[in-house]
Amino acid sequence: MGDVVQIYEDYKEHADFLTVYVREAHPTDEWQMKSNVKDDVCYAQPKTLEQRVLIANDFIKRFKFPLPFGVDDMSDAANDAYAAWPERIYIIDESGRIAYRGGMGPFNYKPEEAREWLAARYGAVKHKAAGRRNYPEAVSNGEGGNGDNASKQVPTV
Amino acid sequence: MSRFWKWVAVSVAALLLAGFVFLSFMAGSPKDVYGMVRYAFPHMHRGTLKVGSDAPDARIVALDGVSRFHIRERTHERPLVLVFGSFT
C-alpha cells in the first residue's frame, strides 16, 4: 500500500481517492500466508459487517493510512461490481466512466500504472529512492503535484 | 491397456505434475496450492468492466460502521482513484 499512499500524497490536490476494504485475502481460517504471521497480521475471515469494520479500523490505525476509506458490505456488492478481489485499482473520470482499469492482484496489481495515468494528466512527480520510502524531488511539467510533503512519512505495508 | 492409452495416461500424469509444481512455485509451497485452489480461484474474476464503461455504483460502509455512501457520489468534479484491497 506504500505506493498508493505516495500516489495519494502526490496527486490528492488533483484527484479524489477512495480505498474500499473487501473480503480478506489470507485470513487465518482460509489461506493464511507465512508472511501474515511474520507481520502479525492475523485475522479470521469476517462473518459480520462489524468484524469487517473492526479490521478496517485496525488497518487505518496501525499504518496511519491517510486515504479516504470505506468498507464493502457483507453482500460484497462493490467487490462483485468491480471484480476487485484481492486487490485492484480503477480510475473513474469526471463523467463517471472507467478511465483506467488496473489488473487483478497480486500479480497484475500495478499502482505505477495509475500513477502514469495521473502523471499524463497532471504532470509527473519525481522521487529520490530512499529505501522503501520515497520523497518528492521535483515537479515536472503540467500542473504538478504538491512539492511540500518531503517530510511526510509514508506507511509501508 | 494398449500402449497408446498408457502413453496418454503417462502424459496426463506428467502434465498434472508439472501444473502442481508450477502452482507450488507460484503460490510458495505445495500447501499454498491447496489454499490458492480452494480459496483464491473461486473469488478471482477478471470482470467485464473496460475503459470507457460506466463505472458501477455500490454502497459503501463508512468506518463508523453506521454511515453509508455511494461510490458515484464521489465521481463528479475530479477523477476518483478507487483502490480495493484488504489487510492480509
gemmi code that builds the backbone of each chain (N, CA, C; Angstrom):
import gemmi

chains = {
    "A": [
        ("MET", (0.810, -1.208, 0.000), (0.000, 0.000, 0.000), (0.846, 1.261, 0.000)),
        ("GLY", (2.141, 1.093, 0.247), (3.012, 2.255, 0.303), (3.002, 3.052, -0.984)),
        ("ASP", (2.981, 2.350, -2.106), (2.952, 3.036, -3.395), (1.690, 3.868, -3.550)),
        ("VAL", (0.586, 3.315, -3.119), (-0.685, 4.025, -3.236), (-0.680, 5.268, -2.362)),
        ("VAL", (-0.116, 5.159, -1.182), (-0.050, 6.316, -0.285), (0.787, 7.417, -0.926)),
        ("GLN", (1.882, 7.014, -1.550), (2.719, 8.018, -2.195), (1.986, 8.688, -3.351)),
        ("ILE", (1.248, 7.906, -4.109), (0.457, 8.479, -5.206), (-0.580, 9.444, -4.649)),
        ("TYR", (-1.193, 9.048, -3.556), (-2.179, 9.926, -2.908), (-1.529, 11.239, -2.489)),
        ("GLU", (-0.378, 11.149, -1.861), (0.296, 12.371, -1.421), (0.654, 13.255, -2.614)),
        ("ASP", (0.986, 12.628, -3.709), (1.426, 13.390, -4.882), (0.266, 14.020, -5.657)),
        ("TYR", (-0.898, 13.375, -5.628), (-1.979, 13.825, -6.524), (-3.289, 14.145, -5.820)),
        ("LYS", (-3.274, 14.221, -4.514), (-4.549, 14.450, -3.814), (-5.122, 15.838, -4.076)),
        ("GLU", (-4.296, 16.745, -4.576), (-4.819, 18.069, -4.917), (-5.559, 18.058, -6.253)),
        ("HIS", (-5.402, 16.986, -6.992), (-5.991, 16.928, -8.333), (-7.086, 15.876, -8.467)),
        ("ALA", (-6.976, 14.821, -7.687), (-7.931, 13.717, -7.825), (-8.454, 13.319, -6.446)),
        ("ASP", (-9.634, 12.727, -6.449), (-10.166, 12.158, -5.214), (-9.708, 10.706, -5.108)),
        ("PHE", (-9.620, 10.230, -3.914), (-9.192, 8.863, -3.673), (-10.196, 8.184, -2.741)),
        ("LEU", (-10.382, 6.905, -2.961), (-11.216, 6.125, -2.054), (-10.664, 4.703, -2.001)),
        ("THR", (-10.362, 4.260, -0.807), (-9.966, 2.873, -0.609), (-11.171, 2.096, -0.108)),
        ("VAL", (-11.411, 0.958, -0.710), (-12.535, 0.122, -0.286), (-11.985, -1.207, 0.220)),
        ("TYR", (-12.280, -1.463, 1.479), (-11.844, -2.717, 2.104), (-12.794, -3.831, 1.688)),
        ("VAL", (-12.249, -4.863, 1.078), (-13.062, -6.001, 0.639), (-12.683, -7.231, 1.464)),
        ("ARG", (-13.306, -8.350, 1.176), (-13.067, -9.569, 1.970), (-11.574, -9.871, 2.043)),
        ("GLU", (-11.189, -10.462, 3.169), (-9.770, -10.739, 3.391), (-9.227, -11.729, 2.356)),
        ("ALA", (-7.963, -11.554, 2.038), (-7.333, -12.432, 1.061), (-6.677, -13.646, 1.721)),
        ("HIS", (-6.094, -13.432, 2.904), (-5.351, -14.515, 3.557), (-5.693, -14.602, 5.040)),
        ("PRO", (-6.946, -14.848, 5.341), (-7.332, -14.934, 6.757), (-6.849, -16.237, 7.387)),
        ("THR", (-6.869, -16.246, 8.714), (-6.343, -17.412, 9.445), (-7.151, -18.671, 9.182)),
        ("ASP", (-8.429, -18.524, 8.872), (-9.278, -19.702, 8.685), (-9.403, -20.112, 7.226)),
        ("GLU", (-8.609, -19.480, 6.373), (-8.625, -19.881, 4.966), (-7.175, -20.091, 4.512)),
        ("TRP", (-6.707, -19.271, 3.638), (-5.364, -19.447, 3.083), (-4.414, -18.442, 3.738)),
        ("GLN", (-3.959, -18.779, 4.914), (-3.046, -17.878, 5.608), (-1.625, -18.056, 5.076)),
        ("MET", (-0.930, -16.953, 4.921), (0.446, -16.978, 4.438), (1.409, -16.846, 5.621)),
        ("LYS", (2.602, -17.391, 5.438), (3.623, -17.253, 6.482), (3.914, -15.782, 6.758)),
        ("SER", (3.867, -14.983, 5.700), (4.183, -13.562, 5.867), (3.169, -12.870, 6.774)),
        ("ASN", (1.931, -13.380, 6.807), (0.927, -12.791, 7.696), (1.310, -13.003, 9.156)),
        ("VAL", (1.819, -14.192, 9.445), (2.242, -14.486, 10.816), (3.459, -13.644, 11.164)),
        ("LYS", (4.395, -13.596, 10.240), (5.618, -12.805, 10.465), (5.283, -11.335, 10.717)),
        ("ASP", (4.325, -10.826, 9.962), (3.956, -9.407, 10.097), (2.883, -9.171, 11.155)),
        ("ASP", (2.479, -10.258, 11.824), (1.432, -10.161, 12.841), (0.156, -9.542, 12.271)),
        ("VAL", (-0.225, -10.051, 11.123), (-1.482, -9.628, 10.509), (-2.364, -10.867, 10.408)),
        ("CYS", (-2.976, -11.219, 11.506), (-3.711, -12.474, 11.591), (-5.176, -12.203, 11.956)),
        ("TYR", (-6.026, -12.373, 10.995), (-7.459, -12.171, 11.209), (-8.210, -13.312, 10.536)),
        ("ALA", (-9.290, -13.736, 11.179), (-10.193, -14.678, 10.523), (-11.040, -13.918, 9.504)),
        ("GLN", (-11.577, -14.670, 8.560), (-12.451, -14.022, 7.570), (-13.673, -13.457, 8.284)),
        ("PRO", (-13.915, -12.151, 8.173), (-15.072, -11.567, 8.868), (-16.374, -12.223, 8.439)),
        ("LYS", (-17.195, -12.515, 9.429), (-18.520, -13.086, 9.149), (-19.621, -12.039, 9.304)),
        ("THR", (-19.270, -10.924, 9.904), (-20.256, -9.852, 10.094), (-19.647, -8.531, 9.641)),
        ("LEU", (-20.515, -7.583, 9.380), (-20.052, -6.255, 8.992), (-19.240, -5.609, 10.116)),
        ("GLU", (-19.653, -5.850, 11.348), (-18.929, -5.276, 12.480), (-17.476, -5.765, 12.482)),
        ("GLN", (-17.276, -7.028, 12.172), (-15.907, -7.566, 12.127), (-15.108, -6.923, 10.996)),
        ("ARG", (-15.752, -6.737, 9.869), (-15.047, -6.082, 8.753), (-14.631, -4.657, 9.127)),
        ("VAL", (-15.555, -3.943, 9.727), (-15.278, -2.557, 10.108), (-14.149, -2.520, 11.138)),
        ("LEU", (-14.158, -3.481, 12.053), (-13.122, -3.542, 13.086), (-11.742, -3.743, 12.452)),
        ("ILE", (-11.640, -4.657, 11.523), (-10.349, -4.915, 10.869), (-9.918, -3.695, 10.056)),
        ("ALA", (-10.868, -3.089, 9.370), (-10.537, -1.899, 8.581), (-9.991, -0.797, 9.483)),
        ("ASN", (-10.605, -0.632, 10.631), (-10.115, 0.388, 11.564), (-8.749, 0.022, 12.130)),
        ("ASP", (-8.520, -1.264, 12.375), (-7.186, -1.703, 12.830), (-6.128, -1.335, 11.799)),
        ("PHE", (-6.467, -1.569, 10.535), (-5.527, -1.258, 9.453), (-5.205, 0.231, 9.429)),
        ("ILE", (-6.247, 1.044, 9.508), (-6.062, 2.501, 9.479), (-5.153, 2.953, 10.624)),
        ("LYS", (-5.427, 2.430, 11.805), (-4.659, 2.868, 12.971), (-3.223, 2.369, 12.912)),
        ("ARG", (-3.071, 1.127, 12.522), (-1.729, 0.546, 12.537), (-0.784, 1.243, 11.568)),
        ("PHE", (-1.312, 1.583, 10.397), (-0.441, 2.163, 9.375), (-0.686, 3.647, 9.155)),
        ("LYS", (-1.523, 4.209, 10.016), (-1.851, 5.637, 9.854), (-2.194, 5.921, 8.390)),
        ("PHE", (-3.022, 5.050, 7.850), (-3.350, 5.097, 6.424), (-4.143, 6.364, 6.125)),
        ("PRO", (-3.644, 7.214, 5.247), (-4.255, 8.538, 5.092), (-5.381, 8.628, 4.066)),
        ("LEU", (-5.544, 7.635, 3.214), (-6.551, 7.757, 2.159), (-7.969, 7.642, 2.730)),
        ("PRO", (-8.923, 8.338, 2.124), (-10.325, 8.105, 2.482), (-10.653, 6.622, 2.363)),
        ("PHE", (-11.477, 6.137, 3.265), (-11.622, 4.695, 3.408), (-13.079, 4.317, 3.587)),
        ("GLY", (-13.456, 3.214, 3.005), (-14.784, 2.658, 3.208), (-14.710, 1.149, 3.214)),
        ("VAL", (-15.811, 0.525, 3.563), (-15.848, -0.931, 3.702), (-16.951, -1.492, 2.814)),
        ("ASP", (-16.601, -2.494, 2.047), (-17.617, -3.195, 1.255), (-18.551, -3.928, 2.213)),
        ("ASP", (-19.837, -3.907, 1.931), (-20.743, -4.570, 2.874), (-20.704, -6.087, 2.674)),
        ("MET", (-21.442, -6.805, 3.495), (-21.308, -8.258, 3.509), (-21.887, -8.931, 2.259)),
        ("SER", (-22.584, -8.154, 1.450), (-23.049, -8.715, 0.177), (-21.952, -8.682, -0.877)),
        ("ASP", (-20.828, -8.061, -0.538), (-19.692, -7.928, -1.465), (-20.100, -7.208, -2.749)),
        ("ALA", (-20.971, -6.240, -2.615), (-21.515, -5.564, -3.800), (-20.427, -4.847, -4.596)),
        ("ALA", (-19.576, -4.109, -3.917), (-18.523, -3.380, -4.630), (-17.516, -4.349, -5.235)),
        ("ASN", (-17.180, -5.359, -4.463), (-16.247, -6.371, -4.950), (-16.781, -7.031, -6.219)),
        ("ASP", (-18.033, -7.385, -6.206), (-18.619, -8.048, -7.369), (-18.708, -7.092, -8.562)),
        ("ALA", (-19.079, -5.856, -8.291), (-19.255, -4.903, -9.389), (-17.935, -4.602, -10.090)),
        ("TYR", (-16.864, -4.589, -9.319), (-15.561, -4.205, -9.870), (-14.584, -5.376, -9.992)),
        ("ALA", (-15.039, -6.589, -9.723), (-14.128, -7.738, -9.748), (-12.840, -7.381, -9.013)),
        ("ALA", (-13.007, -6.929, -7.799), (-11.928, -6.247, -7.101), (-10.978, -7.167, -6.334)),
        ("TRP", (-11.451, -8.302, -5.893), (-10.641, -9.149, -5.012), (-9.479, -9.780, -5.771)),
        ("PRO", (-8.303, -9.889, -5.196), (-7.928, -9.475, -3.844), (-7.503, -8.008, -3.744)),
        ("GLU", (-7.068, -7.456, -4.849), (-6.709, -6.032, -4.841), (-6.724, -5.540, -6.279)),
        ("ARG", (-7.144, -4.303, -6.435), (-7.279, -3.772, -7.794), (-7.446, -2.260, -7.717)),
        ("ILE", (-7.049, -1.586, -8.762), (-7.189, -0.127, -8.822), (-7.958, 0.253, -10.079)),
        ("TYR", (-8.870, 1.185, -9.915), (-9.553, 1.800, -11.044), (-9.421, 3.316, -10.916)),
        ("ILE", (-9.534, 3.999, -12.035), (-9.720, 5.445, -12.005), (-11.002, 5.747, -12.779)),
        ("ILE", (-11.870, 6.481, -12.122), (-13.135, 6.891, -12.736), (-13.024, 8.374, -13.062)),
        ("ASP", (-13.337, 8.723, -14.296), (-13.205, 10.134, -14.672), (-14.427, 10.946, -14.257)),
        ("GLU", (-14.408, 12.228, -14.569), (-15.469, 13.129, -14.112), (-16.826, 12.803, -14.721)),
        ("SER", (-16.812, 12.112, -15.854), (-18.082, 11.752, -16.491), (-18.638, 10.439, -15.939)),
        ("GLY", (-17.929, 9.844, -14.996), (-18.424, 8.612, -14.397), (-18.061, 7.362, -15.166)),
        ("ARG", (-17.091, 7.475, -16.049), (-16.662, 6.303, -16.820), (-15.304, 5.800, -16.335)),
        ("ILE", (-15.070, 4.535, -16.599), (-13.783, 3.948, -16.225), (-12.703, 4.545, -17.135)),
        ("ALA", (-11.735, 5.200, -16.529), (-10.644, 5.793, -17.304), (-9.395, 4.929, -17.230)),
        ("TYR", (-9.268, 4.209, -16.150), (-8.145, 3.270, -16.007), (-8.671, 2.040, -15.284)),
        ("ARG", (-8.313, 0.897, -15.804), (-8.705, -0.364, -15.185), (-7.428, -1.142, -14.892)),
        ("GLY", (-7.128, -1.265, -13.626), (-5.924, -1.990, -13.246), (-6.132, -3.487, -13.340)),
        ("GLY", (-5.030, -4.187, -13.340), (-5.087, -5.641, -13.397), (-5.427, -6.239, -12.046)),
        ("MET", (-5.749, -7.501, -12.068), (-6.128, -8.210, -10.856), (-4.878, -8.547, -10.048)),
        ("GLY", (-4.927, -8.237, -8.761), (-3.806, -8.541, -7.898), (-3.718, -10.024, -7.599)),
        ("PRO", (-2.622, -10.487, -7.051), (-1.460, -9.661, -6.737), (-0.501, -9.462, -7.917)),
        ("PHE", (-0.570, -10.351, -8.896), (0.462, -10.314, -9.934), (0.318, -9.117, -10.879)),
        ("ASN", (-0.902, -8.702, -11.117), (-1.113, -7.582, -12.049), (-1.569, -6.309, -11.354)),
        ("TYR", (-1.342, -6.258, -10.062), (-1.658, -5.048, -9.291), (-0.475, -4.095, -9.446)),
        ("LYS", (-0.672, -3.031, -10.203), (0.437, -2.152, -10.551), (0.064, -0.689, -10.330)),
        ("PRO", (0.240, -0.226, -9.100), (-0.087, 1.174, -8.804), (0.640, 2.161, -9.704)),
        ("GLU", (1.804, 1.754, -10.195), (2.562, 2.673, -11.044), (1.797, 3.007, -12.321)),
        ("GLU", (0.906, 2.112, -12.758), (0.101, 2.417, -13.942), (-0.911, 3.525, -13.639)),
        ("ALA", (-1.469, 3.487, -12.447), (-2.385, 4.569, -12.050), (-1.612, 5.878, -11.929)),
        ("ARG", (-0.409, 5.773, -11.410), (0.445, 6.977, -11.334), (0.696, 7.537, -12.722)),
        ("GLU", (0.960, 6.655, -13.667), (1.218, 7.118, -15.040), (0.004, 7.848, -15.609)),
        ("TRP", (-1.178, 7.331, -15.308), (-2.397, 7.992, -15.794), (-2.495, 9.394, -15.199)),
        ("LEU", (-2.259, 9.493, -13.925), (-2.334, 10.795, -13.255), (-1.217, 11.715, -13.742)),
        ("ALA", (-0.057, 11.145, -13.955), (1.081, 11.948, -14.407), (0.828, 12.502, -15.805)),
        ("ALA", (0.201, 11.698, -16.659), (-0.097, 12.163, -18.014), (-1.056, 13.341, -17.978)),
        ("ARG", (-1.872, 13.387, -16.973), (-2.887, 14.437, -16.888), (-2.426, 15.643, -16.070)),
        ("TYR", (-1.701, 15.370, -15.022), (-1.370, 16.463, -14.096), (0.132, 16.718, -13.967)),
        ("GLY", (0.922, 15.949, -14.657), (2.358, 16.123, -14.562), (2.984, 15.121, -13.612)),
        ("ALA", (4.200, 14.725, -13.929), (4.882, 13.700, -13.136), (5.484, 14.303, -11.878)),
        ("VAL", (5.552, 13.503, -10.849), (6.250, 13.881, -9.623), (7.410, 12.903, -9.470)),
        ("LYS", (8.610, 13.428, -9.511), (9.780, 12.557, -9.419), (10.184, 12.379, -7.964)),
        ("HIS", (10.768, 11.211, -7.682), (11.183, 10.901, -6.318), (12.595, 10.354, -6.304)),
        ("LYS", (13.292, 10.666, -5.221), (14.554, 10.010, -4.968), (14.261, 8.705, -4.253)),
        ("ALA", (14.930, 7.637, -4.654), (14.774, 6.375, -3.934), (15.457, 6.509, -2.588)),
        ("ALA", (14.721, 6.171, -1.522), (15.286, 6.227, -0.169), (14.745, 5.051, 0.612)),
        ("GLY", (15.349, 3.867, 0.355), (14.842, 2.665, 0.971), (13.456, 2.390, 0.424)),
        ("ARG", (12.524, 2.080, 1.288), (11.167, 1.809, 0.841), (10.333, 3.071, 0.886)),
        ("ARG", (10.919, 4.144, 1.356), (10.152, 5.374, 1.403), (10.660, 6.315, 0.328)),
        ("ASN", (9.752, 7.028, -0.266), (10.105, 7.945, -1.336), (9.822, 9.371, -0.914)),
        ("TYR", (10.603, 10.242, -1.442), (10.441, 11.635, -1.112), (10.417, 12.448, -2.390)),
        ("PRO", (9.492, 13.361, -2.514), (9.417, 14.154, -3.734), (10.690, 14.955, -3.958)),
        ("GLU", (11.099, 15.004, -5.190), (12.298, 15.767, -5.518), (11.940, 17.023, -6.291)),
        ("ALA", (11.145, 16.851, -7.316), (10.805, 17.995, -8.139), (9.526, 17.697, -8.878)),
        ("VAL", (8.888, 18.729, -9.299), (7.669, 18.586, -10.077), (7.992, 18.960, -11.502)),
        ("SER", (7.597, 18.095, -12.419), (7.925, 18.386, -13.809), (6.794, 19.172, -14.444)),
        ("ASN", (6.515, 18.900, -15.698), (5.558, 19.705, -16.441), (4.129, 19.520, -15.937)),
        ("GLY", (3.215, 20.227, -16.557), (1.821, 20.127, -16.174), (1.563, 20.870, -14.881)),
        ("GLU", (0.451, 20.553, -14.268), (0.096, 21.230, -13.037), (0.954, 20.773, -11.874)),
        ("GLY", (1.432, 19.542, -11.978), (2.340, 19.039, -10.960), (1.642, 18.658, -9.680)),
        ("GLY", (2.377, 17.977, -8.816), (1.835, 17.578, -7.529), (2.244, 18.577, -6.479)),
        ("ASN", (1.925, 18.270, -5.251), (2.312, 19.166, -4.179), (3.735, 18.847, -3.750)),
        ("GLY", (4.607, 19.778, -3.835), (6.009, 19.520, -3.546), (6.384, 19.804, -2.118)),
        ("ASP", (5.386, 19.957, -1.238), (5.701, 20.347, 0.126), (5.592, 19.197, 1.107)),
        ("ASN", (5.609, 17.984, 0.616), (5.391, 16.867, 1.514), (6.645, 16.040, 1.747)),
        ("ALA", (7.797, 16.664, 1.602), (9.040, 15.928, 1.726), (9.224, 15.340, 3.118)),
        ("SER", (8.630, 15.944, 4.115), (8.860, 15.458, 5.466), (7.816, 14.438, 5.912)),
        ("LYS", (6.831, 14.184, 5.060), (5.778, 13.263, 5.466), (6.247, 11.826, 5.355)),
        ("GLN", (5.931, 11.036, 6.361), (6.304, 9.643, 6.322), (5.218, 8.837, 5.629)),
        ("VAL", (5.661, 7.875, 4.871), (4.729, 7.072, 4.106), (4.658, 5.683, 4.697)),
        ("PRO", (3.503, 5.251, 5.160), (3.400, 3.901, 5.694), (3.692, 2.877, 4.615)),
        ("THR", (4.369, 1.861, 4.961), (4.617, 0.780, 4.021), (4.086, -0.500, 4.626)),
        ("VAL", (3.366, -1.242, 3.815), (2.784, -2.482, 4.301), (3.510, -3.654, 3.676)),
    ],
    "B": [
        ("MET", (-4.441, -52.798, -21.193), (-4.382, -51.418, -21.696), (-3.380, -51.341, -22.848)),
        ("SER", (-3.809, -50.750, -23.910), (-2.924, -50.674, -25.062), (-1.774, -49.707, -24.795)),
        ("ARG", (-0.776, -49.839, -25.632), (0.383, -48.952, -25.475), (-0.008, -47.484, -25.623)),
        ("PHE", (-0.934, -47.207, -26.539), (-1.402, -45.828, -26.755), (-1.976, -45.217, -25.487)),
        ("TRP", (-2.865, -45.941, -24.847), (-3.521, -45.409, -23.647), (-2.555, -45.279, -22.485)),
        ("LYS", (-1.537, -46.144, -22.456), (-0.503, -45.989, -21.423), (0.228, -44.665, -21.611)),
        ("TRP", (0.521, -44.333, -22.856), (1.198, -43.058, -23.133), (0.317, -41.867, -22.790)),
        ("VAL", (-0.963, -42.019, -23.085), (-1.896, -40.943, -22.735), (-1.928, -40.744, -21.228)),
        ("ALA", (-2.011, -41.855, -20.498), (-2.069, -41.763, -19.034), (-0.794, -41.141, -18.482)),
        ("VAL", (0.345, -41.563, -19.009), (1.620, -41.009, -18.538), (1.714, -39.522, -18.872)),
        ("SER", (1.268, -39.146, -20.038), (1.331, -37.728, -20.448), (0.442, -36.862, -19.562)),
        ("VAL", (-0.767, -37.359, -19.313), (-1.684, -36.593, -18.449), (-1.095, -36.451, -17.046)),
        ("ALA", (-0.535, -37.555, -16.531), (0.071, -37.504, -15.195), (1.228, -36.519, -15.171)),
        ("ALA", (2.026, -36.526, -16.225), (3.163, -35.606, -16.293), (2.680, -34.156, -16.334)),
        ("LEU", (1.619, -33.895, -17.090), (1.071, -32.543, -17.158), (0.529, -32.101, -15.800)),
        ("LEU", (-0.179, -32.993, -15.129), (-0.704, -32.664, -13.807), (0.428, -32.363, -12.827)),
        ("LEU", (1.481, -33.186, -12.891), (2.621, -32.973, -12.002), (3.285, -31.632, -12.304)),
        ("ALA", (3.452, -31.339, -13.606), (4.066, -30.060, -13.986), (3.210, -28.899, -13.512)),
        ("GLY", (1.886, -29.043, -13.640), (0.983, -27.991, -13.168), (1.086, -27.798, -11.671)),
        ("PHE", (1.181, -28.910, -10.948), (1.297, -28.821, -9.490), (2.605, -28.143, -9.093)),
        ("VAL", (3.690, -28.508, -9.762), (4.987, -27.891, -9.465), (4.943, -26.398, -9.788)),
        ("PHE", (4.342, -26.051, -10.916), (4.234, -24.642, -11.299), (3.425, -23.850, -10.273)),
        ("LEU", (2.280, -24.404, -9.881), (1.452, -23.716, -8.892), (2.166, -23.619, -7.542)),
        ("SER", (2.921, -24.664, -7.192), (3.683, -24.625, -5.933), (4.696, -23.493, -5.963)),
        ("PHE", (5.315, -23.333, -7.112), (6.284, -22.239, -7.265), (5.581, -20.895, -7.172)),
        ("MET", (4.456, -20.776, -7.851), (3.732, -19.504, -7.854), (3.179, -19.178, -6.470)),
        ("ALA", (2.645, -20.185, -5.800), (1.973, -19.939, -4.524), (2.951, -19.911, -3.356)),
        ("GLY", (4.088, -20.583, -3.494), (5.079, -20.571, -2.417), (5.392, -21.947, -1.869)),
        ("SER", (4.416, -22.826, -1.826), (4.642, -24.186, -1.318), (3.477, -25.063, -1.762)),
        ("PRO", (3.651, -26.385, -1.683), (2.523, -27.268, -2.040), (1.286, -26.998, -1.199)),
        ("LYS", (1.487, -26.667, 0.074), (0.338, -26.375, 0.930), (-0.435, -25.151, 0.411)),
        ("ASP", (0.330, -24.203, -0.104), (-0.318, -22.992, -0.604), (-1.116, -23.249, -1.889)),
        ("VAL", (-0.754, -24.316, -2.587), (-1.531, -24.658, -3.785), (-2.968, -24.962, -3.398)),
        ("TYR", (-3.110, -25.714, -2.293), (-4.463, -26.017, -1.819), (-5.205, -24.724, -1.492)),
        ("GLY", (-4.519, -23.837, -0.770), (-5.152, -22.569, -0.408), (-5.554, -21.771, -1.629)),
        ("MET", (-4.675, -21.764, -2.612), (-4.963, -21.000, -3.825), (-6.168, -21.572, -4.561)),
        ("VAL", (-6.174, -22.891, -4.714), (-7.263, -23.524, -5.461), (-8.574, -23.463, -4.681)),
        ("ARG", (-8.472, -23.686, -3.371), (-9.695, -23.750, -2.547), (-10.280, -22.373, -2.264)),
        ("TYR", (-9.411, -21.385, -2.000), (-9.917, -20.108, -1.510), (-9.721, -18.930, -2.468)),
        ("ALA", (-8.693, -18.975, -3.290), (-8.426, -17.818, -4.144), (-9.147, -17.913, -5.485)),
        ("PHE", (-8.968, -19.015, -6.171), (-9.535, -19.118, -7.515), (-11.037, -18.824, -7.568)),
        ("PRO", (-11.825, -19.310, -6.586), (-13.271, -19.027, -6.683), (-13.629, -17.547, -6.589)),
        ("HIS", (-12.721, -16.745, -6.039), (-13.035, -15.325, -5.851), (-12.343, -14.426, -6.866)),
        ("MET", (-11.492, -14.981, -7.674), (-10.748, -14.166, -8.632), (-11.515, -14.111, -9.957)),
        ("HIS", (-11.873, -12.903, -10.337), (-12.606, -12.733, -11.594), (-12.008, -11.559, -12.362)),
        ("ARG", (-11.864, -11.743, -13.633), (-11.341, -10.643, -14.453), (-12.333, -9.496, -14.527)),
        ("GLY", (-13.604, -9.812, -14.493), (-14.618, -8.771, -14.574), (-14.875, -8.378, -16.012)),
        ("THR", (-15.926, -7.611, -16.195), (-16.325, -7.229, -17.547), (-16.122, -5.744, -17.813)),
        ("LEU", (-15.695, -5.007, -16.805), (-15.507, -3.569, -16.999), (-14.343, -3.301, -17.938)),
        ("LYS", (-14.512, -2.279, -18.744), (-13.447, -1.865, -19.653), (-13.290, -0.360, -19.557)),
        ("VAL", (-12.186, 0.127, -20.035), (-12.024, 1.577, -20.116), (-13.126, 2.130, -21.009)),
        ("GLY", (-13.840, 3.132, -20.498), (-14.971, 3.694, -21.222), (-16.311, 3.213, -20.703)),
        ("SER", (-16.305, 2.114, -19.941), (-17.555, 1.622, -19.353), (-18.053, 2.595, -18.294)),
        ("ASP", (-19.369, 2.635, -18.115), (-19.917, 3.378, -16.979), (-19.447, 2.705, -15.696)),
        ("ALA", (-18.961, 3.502, -14.777), (-18.493, 2.942, -13.505), (-19.696, 2.487, -12.688)),
        ("PRO", (-19.728, 1.253, -12.274), (-20.865, 0.793, -11.478), (-20.881, 1.461, -10.106)),
        ("ASP", (-22.054, 1.550, -9.570), (-22.181, 2.126, -8.241), (-22.270, 0.997, -7.212)),
        ("ALA", (-21.926, 1.310, -6.011), (-22.088, 0.363, -4.912), (-22.155, 1.164, -3.625)),
        ("ARG", (-22.884, 0.628, -2.680), (-23.000, 1.304, -1.395), (-21.847, 0.855, -0.505)),
        ("ILE", (-21.194, 1.831, 0.076), (-20.009, 1.572, 0.896), (-20.313, 1.971, 2.343)),
        ("VAL", (-19.783, 1.196, 3.243), (-19.971, 1.480, 4.669), (-18.807, 2.319, 5.162)),
        ("ALA", (-19.129, 3.379, 5.888), (-18.071, 4.228, 6.442), (-17.399, 3.532, 7.627)),
        ("LEU", (-16.299, 4.070, 8.050), (-15.519, 3.427, 9.115), (-16.215, 3.442, 10.469)),
        ("ASP", (-17.260, 4.252, 10.599), (-18.009, 4.212, 11.862), (-18.943, 3.003, 11.906)),
        ("GLY", (-19.046, 2.301, 10.790), (-19.875, 1.105, 10.737), (-21.358, 1.390, 10.589)),
        ("VAL", (-21.715, 2.631, 10.566), (-23.134, 3.002, 10.524), (-23.458, 3.776, 9.249)),
        ("SER", (-22.674, 4.811, 8.988), (-22.942, 5.657, 7.830), (-22.695, 4.890, 6.529)),
        ("ARG", (-23.428, 5.285, 5.511), (-23.251, 4.704, 4.178), (-23.071, 5.820, 3.158)),
        ("PHE", (-22.369, 5.510, 2.102), (-22.284, 6.434, 0.976), (-22.122, 5.612, -0.287)),
        ("HIS", (-22.292, 6.269, -1.409), (-22.197, 5.575, -2.695), (-20.934, 6.009, -3.433)),
        ("ILE", (-20.329, 5.082, -4.112), (-19.126, 5.401, -4.895), (-19.408, 6.545, -5.861)),
        ("ARG", (-20.580, 6.497, -6.511), (-20.880, 7.506, -7.531), (-21.065, 8.899, -6.942)),
        ("GLU", (-21.261, 8.974, -5.647), (-21.360, 10.302, -5.019), (-20.027, 11.038, -5.101)),
        ("ARG", (-18.962, 10.297, -5.344), (-17.626, 10.903, -5.303), (-16.990, 11.004, -6.677)),
        ("THR", (-17.787, 10.974, -7.697), (-17.200, 10.905, -9.037), (-17.620, 12.066, -9.922)),
        ("HIS", (-17.807, 13.230, -9.378), (-18.336, 14.304, -10.209), (-17.294, 15.318, -10.684)),
        ("GLU", (-16.591, 15.908, -9.780), (-15.767, 17.061, -10.139), (-14.331, 16.703, -10.511)),
        ("ARG", (-13.837, 15.630, -9.958), (-12.443, 15.251, -10.224), (-12.389, 13.743, -10.456)),
        ("PRO", (-11.304, 13.269, -11.061), (-11.168, 11.818, -11.187), (-11.159, 11.172, -9.800)),
        ("LEU", (-11.659, 9.951, -9.749), (-11.651, 9.201, -8.495), (-10.742, 7.988, -8.653)),
        ("VAL", (-9.714, 7.936, -7.833), (-8.837, 6.774, -7.813), (-9.421, 5.805, -6.782)),
        ("LEU", (-9.838, 4.659, -7.280), (-10.547, 3.693, -6.455), (-9.612, 2.510, -6.195)),
        ("VAL", (-9.273, 2.334, -4.929), (-8.302, 1.292, -4.549), (-9.012, 0.230, -3.734)),
        ("PHE", (-8.994, -0.992, -4.210), (-9.599, -2.100, -3.475), (-8.495, -2.949, -2.860)),
        ("GLY", (-8.741, -3.416, -1.632), (-7.757, -4.283, -1.002), (-8.229, -4.730, 0.362)),
        ("SER", (-7.380, -5.523, 1.027), (-7.690, -5.971, 2.375), (-6.423, -5.897, 3.209)),
        ("PHE", (-6.520, -6.303, 4.475), (-5.392, -6.170, 5.385), (-4.358, -7.279, 5.145)),
        ("THR", (-4.843, -8.488, 4.920), (-3.912, -9.610, 4.804), (-3.489, -9.833, 3.370)),
    ],
}
model = gemmi.Model(1)
for chain_id, residues in chains.items():
    chain = gemmi.Chain(chain_id)
    for i, (resn, *xyz) in enumerate(residues, 1):
        res = gemmi.Residue()
        res.name, res.seqid = resn, gemmi.SeqId(i, " ")
        for name, pos in zip(("N", "CA", "C"), xyz):
            atom = gemmi.Atom()
            atom.name, atom.element = name, gemmi.Element(name[0])
            atom.pos, atom.b_iso = gemmi.Position(*pos), 0.0
            res.add_atom(atom)
        chain.add_residue(res)
    model.add_chain(chain)
structure = gemmi.Structure()
structure.add_model(model)
structure.setup_entities()
